Amino acid sequence: MAVVGLGQIMADLYAEGGKATDETAEEIIRRLEEKKNYIPFSERARRDYAYALLKEYRRYIADREGGDR
């Protein structure tokens, strides 16, 4: 299953100075919803999804900054 626009969303947030926080994870979800991606409705599934997105965003930041975080 593909997530439409995730790479661009992460690039945009990084360019905007977005830190890897819970708020950023929610912003990623909001932007993904705008692009008509399926986002789980249940609170637990949404929390797990946000956690996975935040983990990926941390990896994205580390790749850009050349370090392990």
Steps between C-alpha positions, in 0.01 A plus 500: 500500500642836396480820700444783254718804557683389815846581366396849395324562831813405691715717273265795550491459879879469514538816289258675737723400793262236633639305793417136567219552752154363562360820351701442183364145476146642520588755232628222273172314552299815425692558177465135401124525552494805272657282231219245549718234664320253722565571866366261765201629696548321831698690762744215556563437130544873439747522790697204362497657154623832643779314683611329178491829308703674770758220488529545123525877534782459755678277250440760228654773716799282592565424133497872417723594791739210458459345843328225695208614713 
